[in-house]
Amino acid sequence: MSSIFSRFVEIDLVDKRVTDFKVSPDYIRDYIGGASLAARLYLDIADPGVDPLSADNPLFVMCGPMGGTNFPGSSRFVMCAKSPLTGIWGESSSGGSLGAYLKKAGIDGLVIRGKAVAPCYLFIDDGKIDILDAADLWGLETYSAIDHLREIHAGEKKVSVASIGPAGENGVKFASVCNDKAHHVGRTGMGAVMGQKNMKALVVRGSGKVPLADEAGYKQARKNTLETAKESMITMSFNQVGTAAAMEMGMMTGDVPIKNWSVGLDDTIPEAIGGSVMVETIVKKRKACFACPIACKPEVVIESQKYVMDRGPGPEYETCGTFGSMLMNLDLAGLSKANERCNQLGMDTISCGATIAFIMEAYEKGLLTQEKLDGLDLSWGNIDATIELLDNIAYRRGFGDKAAEGSADLAANLGNGADEFLVTVKGLELPMHDPRGFHGMGLAYMMSTRGACHLQHSCQAVEQGMVAWDDAGLEEDYEGPSSDGKAEMVFITENIGQMANTLCTCHFVHWAIGMENLIDGFNAVTGLGYNLDAFMKAGARAWVLKRSIGNLMGITAEDDRLPARVLTPLEDGGSEGTIPDMSLLKREYYQLRGLNENGIPSAELLDSLDLGFLKERLQAV
C-alpha cells in the first residue's frame, strides 16, 4: 500500500465543518503531493481573481508522500494560497516535525476555507480534527502561543505547533507562520492568509506508522542515502558552520548583497556576522529537523547586556544578509535580536529585512524623513531603530502600517525614482544571492512562479558548483558571472527543484544525496515506479501548472524581468563590471520552456505535460 493514498480534508471555518474528500488517482500520479498537488486542487475550487485577504482565498496545508517516514530530508510541509504580498500564486514550506506528524496522523493535505466568526485553531490528534476556540491566544506572540498550546495539549506523544503572531493577525503582507519556534513558513505572506481567516494556529499530534509500498526496497534505499549524505561536503559544511557558511564564500564570489544591493565587496562583513564567527561566539548547538542527517539549525545564546537572548533559534544565512550586510549592520548580537523579534512577531526575515534596507536608502536619499518614520533614525547600520521598527510593522503603528505592505508598495507610493532602488521580482523581495555574481540565478529569479526565489529550483547548488547532476543533463562547471548556457541550466534545475517542493523534501538534503537516491526512496514509499525522465517531467508539469496559474492571475512576459538595481554593474567584488544579459537569457529560456511571446505556455507544451485542460482558460488571458 502506498503512503500517498491517505486522507485529504476540507475544513470550513464558517460552519466548523470537517469533510473528507477524494483526490483522483490521476492527480496523485501526475501531481503527487506538496505544492504541485495544491496548485492543481486550487484550480478546481478557487477563482484566480480572488482577493488574497478575503475569506474566499483557500489555504492549503500539504504533506509530501515521504513525510512521516524516516527517509532523509522528508520533514517538510507546504502552505499555499494566493499571496497577499504579490497577488499571484503563493507557496512556502517549513521543516521541523509538523509535516511528519501530520502524515503520521494519516493526513496528506488540508484545504482550509472561509473565515471563522471568532479566533480559532485546529487541533489534529491522530486523525481526529477539532476546531477550537483561540480567544485567549489572539494577540500572543508566536513563542508564547506555541508554549501555551504545548501545555494545553501535553500528553504521552508530543505535539507540533505552527502559529501566527501579531503580524499575521494584523494582515502584514509578509507575515510568516512560526513552526515550533525554530522553523518558519516564511515567504509570500501565508501568515496573513491565516490571520484573515481568524485562524491562530495548527496543532498536530501524529503517532501512526506510514505504510510503505516496498519495505525491503525502502530500507535499502534509506541505507544507501544515509551513506551518501554522510560523505557529502554539503552535509559536513552545513553541520559544522550552518547556512551562514555561505557568507564567507559568497563575499569572494560576489554572491552577498551589500547596502541594498549597491556595494560589491566589504571584507569586514563575514568577519563580523559570518558562519565562523557565529560558531565561535554564539552558537551552542546544532539541531535537526525530523529525519535529517545534516542538522544545520543554529541554537544560540546572546550574552550581550544590550541584546540578551536566552537559548533559542539563531539567524541563518538569509537573515544574516537582510539584517546584516543589506543594512550595513555588523552587530551580530543585534542581528540575532532582530531575527528573534521577527520570529516572535511572525514576519518573513527576507521580505522584512529587504523592505527595511529599501527604507534606509529612501531615508538616505531624502525621500523619507525622521518625522515620517515616527522619529526613528534609520541610517545605515542602525540596528536599534530597526528592531523598534519591527514592532511598529507587526502592529501596523505609524509608518509601520505602510512598511507592512512591503517594499514594492512603498516604492509605488514614494515615487521620485524610488523604483530605481526597489529590488523585487513580481512583487517579492529577492533572497540574499546576487544575480550579478551568478547570472543563472538572475534568470531563475525572473522565471520563479512565486516571485524572486532561491527555492523554486536547484540553480544555486549547480551554478555555484556544490552539486553536479550529469545524468540530468547538467555540466559540472559553470562560470558564475556569465549568461552563456544558463538558460538550459535554469530550465533543468527548475524541474529538479520543483520536485523538492512536490515531495516536500529539504533542498539541502536533496543536494547532498543526489537524484538517484531520492527517486529510489520515493518509489519504495509510493510504488509509483518513476524513472529519471518521469521525475523530470513531473517537475516540468509542476512549473508549467504554477506558471499558468500566474498567467490567470495577470502575469505576462513583462513581469519576467530583473529590477534596475541588479542590472547596474558593481565597481568591485566577485561580480565587478558584470550583469546578466536579460534579453539573451529570457529569449533562450522561453524557447526551451515553450512559452509564447506573451510568456504563456503554448498549446503544444500543455499537451505534452498532460495539462491540456488549461488551454481554453489561458486563451482568455
C-alpha positions in Angstrom: 0.0 0.0 0.0 1.4 3.4 -1.0 1.7 6.1 1.7 0.5 8.7 -0.7 -3.1 7.4 -0.7 -4.2 8.6 2.7 -6.6 11.3 3.6 -7.5 14.8 2.3 -9.7 17.0 4.4 -11.6 20.2 3.7 -12.2 22.4 6.8 -14.9 25.1 6.6 -14.1 27.6 9.3 -17.5 29.3 8.9 -19.7 26.3 9.7 -17.0 24.5 11.7 -17.4 21.6 9.3 -14.7 18.9 8.7 -15.2 16.9 5.5 -13.0 14.3 3.9 -12.7 14.4 0.1 -11.3 12.1 -2.5 -8.4 13.0 -4.8 -8.4 11.4 -8.3 -5.7 8.7 -8.7 -4.7 10.7 -11.9 -4.0 13.7 -9.8 -1.9 11.5 -7.4 0.1 10.1 -10.3 0.7 13.4 -12.1 0.9 15.9 -9.3 2.0 13.6 -6.4 1.7 16.0 -3.4 3.0 19.1 -1.8 2.8 22.4 -3.7 2.2 20.7 -7.1 -1.0 18.9 -5.9 -2.1 22.1 -4.0 -1.8 24.1 -7.3 -3.9 21.5 -9.2 -6.6 21.4 -6.5 -6.6 25.2 -6.3 -7.6 25.4 -9.9 -10.6 23.2 -9.2 -12.0 25.2 -6.3 -10.8 28.8 -6.5 -11.2 31.9 -8.7 -7.7 33.1 -9.7 -9.1 36.7 -9.4 -9.9 36.3 -5.7 -8.8 38.9 -3.2 -5.9 37.2 -1.2 -7.2 38.7 2.0 -10.8 37.6 1.6 -12.5 34.5 3.1 -12.7 33.1 -0.5 -8.9 32.5 -0.7 -8.4 28.9 0.2 -5.4 27.9 2.2 -3.7 24.5 1.5 -1.6 22.7 4.1 0.1 19.8 2.2 2.5 17.0 3.0 4.7 15.1 0.7 4.4 11.4 0.0 7.5 10.6 2.0 6.5 12.6 5.1 6.4 10.7 8.3 8.9 8.1 7.2 12.4 8.4 8.4 13.8 8.9 4.8 16.5 11.6 5.0 15.1 15.1 4.4 11.4 14.2 4.3 10.4 16.5 7.0 8.8 19.4 5.2 5.2 20.6 4.5 3.9 23.5 2.4 1.3 26.2 2.8 -0.2 27.5 -0.5 -2.7 30.2 -1.4 -2.9 33.4 -3.4 -0.3 35.7 -1.9 -1.3 38.9 -0.2 2.1 40.4 -0.9 2.4 39.6 -4.6 -1.1 39.0 -5.8 -0.1 35.8 -7.5 0.5 32.1 -6.6 2.0 31.9 -3.2 3.7 29.0 -1.5 6.1 28.5 1.3 7.5 25.4 3.1 8.8 24.6 6.6 10.9 21.8 8.1 10.8 20.7 11.7 8.4 17.9 12.7 4.9 19.2 11.9 4.8 17.7 8.4 5.9 14.3 9.7 3.3 14.4 12.5 0.5 15.4 10.0 1.4 12.5 7.8 1.6 10.1 10.9 -1.9 11.4 11.7 -3.0 9.9 8.4 -3.4 13.2 6.6 -1.9 14.1 3.2 -3.5 17.6 2.9 -5.9 20.1 4.3 -7.9 22.7 2.5 -9.0 25.5 4.8 -11.9 27.7 3.6 -13.8 30.6 4.9 -13.3 32.8 7.9 -14.1 31.9 11.4 -16.5 34.2 13.3 -14.1 34.3 16.2 -10.4 33.4 16.7 -9.8 29.6 16.4 -7.1 27.0 16.0 -7.1 23.5 14.6 -6.1 20.5 16.7 -5.4 17.3 14.9 -4.9 14.3 17.2 -4.0 11.2 15.3 -6.7 11.8 12.7 -9.4 13.4 14.9 -9.8 17.1 13.8 -11.3 19.8 16.1 -11.8 23.5 15.5 -11.2 25.0 19.0 -11.5 28.5 20.5 -8.4 30.7 20.4 -9.8 33.8 22.1 -7.1 33.6 24.8 -4.4 33.1 22.2 -5.2 36.0 19.9 -2.7 38.8 20.4 0.0 36.5 21.7 3.4 36.4 20.1 4.3 33.1 18.4 6.6 31.7 21.1 4.1 32.4 23.8 1.2 30.9 21.7 3.3 27.8 21.0 4.3 27.3 24.6 0.6 27.8 25.7 -0.7 25.2 23.1 2.0 22.7 24.0 0.9 23.0 27.7 -2.8 22.6 26.8 -2.2 19.5 24.7 0.6 17.9 26.6 0.4 14.1 26.6 2.3 11.0 26.1 3.1 11.9 22.5 4.5 15.3 21.5 2.6 17.9 19.5 4.0 20.2 16.9 2.6 23.7 16.7 2.5 26.3 13.9 1.3 29.7 14.9 0.9 33.2 13.6 1.9 36.2 15.6 0.7 39.8 15.7 1.9 40.4 12.2 -0.4 37.7 10.8 -3.3 38.9 12.9 -2.8 42.4 11.6 -2.5 41.4 7.9 1.2 42.3 7.4 1.6 41.3 3.8 4.8 39.3 4.5 3.6 37.7 7.7 5.0 34.2 8.4 3.9 31.1 10.3 6.2 30.1 13.1 6.5 26.3 13.5 7.9 25.1 16.8 9.9 28.4 17.1 12.9 27.3 15.0 11.1 26.7 11.7 9.0 29.1 9.6 6.6 29.2 6.7 8.3 32.4 5.7 7.7 33.7 2.2 4.7 35.1 0.3 2.5 36.0 3.4 0.8 32.8 4.4 0.7 34.2 7.9 -1.6 37.0 6.7 -3.9 34.4 5.0 -4.2 32.5 8.2 -4.8 35.8 10.1 -7.6 36.9 7.8 -9.3 33.5 8.4 -9.1 34.2 12.2 -7.0 31.0 12.4 -4.3 31.4 15.0 -2.6 28.0 14.9 -2.4 24.4 13.8 -1.6 21.8 16.5 -0.7 18.3 15.3 -0.1 15.0 17.1 0.6 12.0 15.0 1.8 8.6 16.1 0.8 6.3 13.3 3.1 4.4 11.1 3.3 5.5 7.4 2.7 2.5 5.1 5.3 1.7 2.5 4.8 0.2 -0.9 8.2 -1.8 -0.7 9.6 -2.1 2.8 12.7 -4.0 1.8 13.4 -1.6 -1.1 12.8 1.3 1.3 15.3 0.0 3.9 18.0 -0.4 1.2 17.3 3.0 -0.3 17.5 4.7 3.1 20.7 2.9 3.9 22.3 4.0 0.6 21.0 7.5 1.0 22.4 7.9 4.5 25.8 6.7 3.4 25.8 9.2 0.5 24.7 12.0 2.8 27.4 11.2 5.4 30.2 11.6 2.7 28.8 14.8 1.3 30.7 18.1 1.7 27.3 19.8 1.9 26.4 17.8 5.0 29.7 18.4 6.7 29.8 22.2 5.9 26.2 22.9 7.0 26.5 20.7 10.1 29.7 22.4 11.2 29.1 26.0 10.3 25.4 26.2 9.2 23.9 28.0 6.3 25.8 31.2 7.3 28.9 29.5 5.9 27.8 31.0 2.7 28.7 34.5 4.0 32.4 33.9 3.7 32.5 32.2 0.3 29.8 34.5 -1.0 31.8 37.6 -0.3 34.5 36.3 -2.5 32.3 35.2 -5.4 30.0 38.3 -5.4 27.0 36.4 -4.0 26.4 38.5 -0.9 24.2 41.7 -1.3 25.5 44.7 0.5 23.8 48.1 1.3 20.6 47.3 -0.6 22.5 45.7 -3.5 24.6 48.8 -4.1 28.1 47.6 -3.0 30.2 44.8 -4.3 32.7 44.0 -1.5 33.2 44.5 2.2 35.6 42.1 3.9 34.6 43.2 7.3 31.1 41.7 6.9 31.9 38.0 7.1 34.4 38.6 9.9 31.6 40.2 11.9 28.5 38.2 11.0 29.6 35.1 9.0 29.2 31.5 9.9 32.6 31.0 11.5 32.3 33.9 14.0 28.8 32.7 14.9 30.2 29.3 15.8 33.0 30.8 17.8 30.7 33.2 19.7 27.0 32.5 19.9 26.1 29.0 18.6 25.7 26.5 21.3 24.3 23.5 19.4 23.1 22.4 16.0 19.6 21.0 15.8 18.0 18.9 13.1 14.6 18.6 11.5 12.7 15.3 11.6 14.7 12.6 9.8 17.5 15.0 8.8 21.2 13.8 8.5 22.6 17.4 8.3 21.4 19.3 11.5 22.1 22.8 10.2 19.8 24.8 12.5 21.7 27.0 14.9 20.7 27.3 18.6 22.3 30.4 20.1 22.7 32.3 23.3 23.3 36.1 23.3 25.0 37.3 26.5 25.3 40.9 25.4 23.6 43.1 28.0 22.0 45.2 25.3 20.6 42.3 23.4 20.4 39.5 25.9 18.7 36.4 24.4 18.0 33.1 26.1 18.9 29.9 24.3 16.9 29.7 21.2 16.8 29.6 17.4 19.5 31.8 15.8 19.9 33.5 12.4 20.6 31.7 9.2 22.3 32.9 6.1 19.3 34.8 4.6 18.7 36.7 7.8 22.4 37.5 8.1 22.1 39.1 4.7 18.8 41.0 5.2 19.6 42.3 8.8 23.3 42.3 8.4 25.0 43.1 5.1 21.9 44.7 3.5 21.6 47.2 6.4 25.4 47.6 6.9 24.9 46.2 10.3 27.9 44.4 11.8 26.5 43.8 15.2 25.9 40.0 15.4 24.0 40.3 18.7 21.7 43.0 17.3 21.2 41.0 14.2 20.3 37.9 16.3 17.8 40.0 18.3 16.2 41.3 15.1 15.9 37.7 13.9 14.3 36.7 17.2 11.8 39.6 17.1 10.8 38.7 13.5 10.2 35.1 14.7 8.2 36.1 17.7 6.1 38.7 15.8 5.7 36.3 12.9 7.4 38.0 9.9 9.5 36.7 7.0 13.0 37.9 7.6 13.8 38.2 3.9 11.0 40.5 2.9 11.0 42.4 6.2 14.8 43.0 6.2 14.9 43.8 2.5 12.0 46.3 3.0 14.0 48.0 5.8 17.0 48.2 3.5 14.8 49.9 1.0 13.6 52.3 3.7 17.2 53.1 4.8 18.1 54.0 1.2 15.0 56.1 0.8 15.9 57.9 4.1 19.5 58.5 2.9 18.1 60.0 -0.4 15.7 62.3 1.5 12.5 60.5 0.3 11.7 59.7 3.9 12.4 61.9 6.9 12.8 61.1 10.5 9.5 62.7 11.2 7.8 60.5 8.7 9.5 57.5 10.3 7.9 58.3 13.7 11.2 59.7 15.0 13.3 56.7 14.1 16.8 57.4 12.7 17.0 54.7 10.0 20.5 55.5 8.9 22.6 52.6 7.6 23.6 50.2 10.3 21.2 51.5 13.0 20.0 48.1 14.3 18.4 49.7 17.4 16.0 51.7 15.2 15.5 48.6 13.0 14.4 46.5 16.0 12.0 49.2 17.1 10.5 49.4 13.6 9.8 45.7 13.6 7.2 46.1 16.3 5.7 49.0 14.5 5.3 47.0 11.4 3.8 44.0 13.1 1.2 46.1 14.9 0.8 48.5 12.0 1.7 51.5 14.1 2.5 54.8 12.4 4.9 54.4 9.5 4.9 50.7 10.3 1.5 50.5 8.7 3.0 51.5 5.3 6.0 49.3 5.7 3.7 46.3 6.4 2.7 46.4 2.7 6.2 45.6 1.5 8.8 47.4 -0.4 7.0 47.4 -3.8 4.0 49.2 -2.4 6.3 51.7 -0.6 8.2 52.4 -3.8 4.9 53.0 -5.7 3.7 55.5 -3.1 7.0 57.3 -2.7 7.7 57.8 -6.4 10.5 60.2 -7.2 12.7 57.5 -8.6 12.2 55.0 -5.7 11.7 52.2 -8.2 15.4 52.6 -9.1 16.5 51.0 -5.8 13.5 48.7 -5.4 14.7 45.1 -5.6 11.8 42.8 -6.3 10.6 40.4 -9.0 6.8 40.1 -9.3 6.5 41.9 -6.0 8.6 39.6 -4.0 11.9 40.8 -2.5 15.0 39.0 -3.7 16.6 36.4 -1.4 20.3 37.1 -0.5 22.1 35.9 -3.6 23.3 38.5 -6.1 22.5 37.6 -9.7 25.4 39.7 -10.9 27.7 37.1 -9.5 25.6 34.2 -10.8 23.7 35.0 -13.9 21.7 31.8 -13.9 20.3 32.9 -10.5 19.1 36.1 -12.2 17.1 34.1 -14.7 15.8 31.8 -12.0 14.5 34.9 -10.1 12.9 36.2 -13.3 11.0 33.0 -14.0 10.1 31.8 -10.5 6.4 31.2 -10.2 6.1 32.9 -6.8 8.4 35.8 -7.5 12.1 36.1 -6.8 13.1 32.9 -5.1 16.0 30.6 -4.3 13.9 27.5 -3.6 11.8 27.0 -6.7 14.8 25.5 -8.4 18.2 24.0 -7.7 20.1 26.6 -9.7 22.2 27.9 -6.7 23.7 24.5 -5.9 24.5 23.7 -9.5 25.8 27.1 -10.6 27.9 27.5 -7.6 29.5 24.1 -8.0 28.0 22.4 -4.9 26.5 19.6 -6.9 26.8 18.0 -10.4 24.0 16.1 -11.9 25.4 14.8 -15.2 22.5 12.3 -15.6 20.1 15.2 -15.7 22.0 17.0 -18.5 23.9 19.5 -16.3 27.5 20.4 -16.7 29.9 20.3 -13.8 31.5 23.7 -14.1 29.5 26.8 -14.8 31.1 30.3 -14.9 29.1 32.3 -12.4 29.2 35.8 -14.0 28.3 34.6 -17.5 24.9 34.3 -19.2 26.1 31.7 -21.8 24.4 28.3 -21.4 22.5 29.4 -18.3 19.0 29.2 -19.8 19.3 25.5 -20.3 20.8 25.1 -16.8 17.9 27.0 -15.2 15.3 25.1 -17.2 16.7 21.8 -15.9 17.3 22.9 -12.3 13.7 24.3 -12.1 12.3 20.9 -13.0 14.5 19.4 -10.3 13.8 22.0 -7.7 10.0 21.8 -8.3 10.2 18.1 -7.2 11.6 19.0 -3.8 8.6 21.2 -3.3 6.3 18.5 -4.6 7.8 15.7 -2.4 8.2 18.2 0.5 11.9 17.2 0.9 14.7 19.5 2.1 16.7 21.1 -0.8 19.9 20.9 1.2 19.4 17.1 1.8 18.5 16.7 -1.9 21.7 18.4 -2.9 23.7 16.1 -0.5 22.1 12.8 -1.6 21.6 13.2 -5.3 18.8 12.3 -7.7 19.1 8.5 -7.8 18.8 8.1 -4.0 15.8 10.4 -3.9 14.0 8.6 -6.7 14.7 5.2 -5.2 13.3 6.3 -1.8 10.3 7.9 -3.5 9.5 4.7 -5.4 9.9 2.5 -2.4 7.5 4.6 -0.4 4.8 5.2 -3.1 5.2 2.3 -5.6 4.7 4.8 -8.4 7.7 3.5 -10.3 9.2 6.8 -11.5 12.4 6.8 -13.5 14.5 10.0 -14.0 12.6 11.0 -17.2 9.2 10.7 -15.4 10.7 12.6 -12.4 11.9 15.5 -14.6 8.6 15.5 -16.5 6.6 15.8 -13.2 8.9 18.7 -12.2 8.2 20.4 -15.6 4.5 19.8 -15.1 4.6 21.4 -11.7 6.4 24.5 -13.0 4.1 25.0 -16.0 1.0 24.4 -13.9 2.0 27.2 -11.4 3.1 29.4 -14.3 -0.4 29.0 -15.8 -2.0 30.0 -12.5 0.3 33.1 -12.5 -0.9 33.9 -16.1 -4.5 33.6 -14.9 -3.6 36.0 -12.1 -2.2 38.5 -14.5 1.5 37.5 -15.1 2.8 38.2 -18.6 6.2 38.4 -20.3 6.5 42.0 -19.0 6.8 40.6 -15.4 9.7 38.3 -16.2 12.5 40.9 -15.6 15.1 41.8 -13.1 15.0 45.2 -11.2 17.2 48.1 -12.3 19.4 47.9 -9.2 20.8 44.5 -10.0 21.2 45.4 -13.7 23.6 48.1 -12.6 27.3 46.9 -12.6 29.2 46.9 -9.3 32.6 48.6 -9.1 34.3 45.8 -7.0 33.9 42.3 -5.7 33.4 39.0 -7.4 30.8 40.3 -9.8 32.7 43.5 -10.7 31.5 45.0 -14.0 29.2 42.2 -15.0 25.4 42.0 -15.2 23.1 39.2 -16.5 22.2 39.5 -20.2 18.5 39.6 -19.5 17.4 39.7 -23.2 19.6 36.6 -24.1 18.6 34.6 -21.0 14.9 35.3 -21.5 14.9 34.6 -25.2 16.7 31.3 -24.9 14.6 30.2 -21.9 11.3 30.9 -23.5 12.3 28.8 -26.4 13.4 25.9 -24.2 10.4 26.1 -21.9 7.8 26.5 -24.7 6.4 29.9 -23.7 5.0 32.2 -26.4 6.0 35.9 -26.7 3.5 36.9 -24.1 5.0 34.4 -21.6 2.1 32.0 -21.8 2.6 28.2 -22.2 2.0 27.1 -25.7 -0.8 24.6 -26.5 1.9 22.1 -27.5 3.6 22.4 -24.2 0.4 22.0 -22.3 -0.5 18.8 -24.2 3.0 17.4 -23.8 2.6 17.6 -20.0 -1.0 16.4 -19.8 -2.1 19.9 -19.0 -4.4 20.3 -22.0 -7.3 21.3 -19.7 -5.6 24.7 -19.3 -5.7 25.6 -23.0 -9.2 27.1 -23.1 -8.6 29.0 -19.8 -5.3 30.5 -21.0 -6.8 31.6 -24.3 -8.7 34.3 -22.5 -5.5 35.8 -20.9 
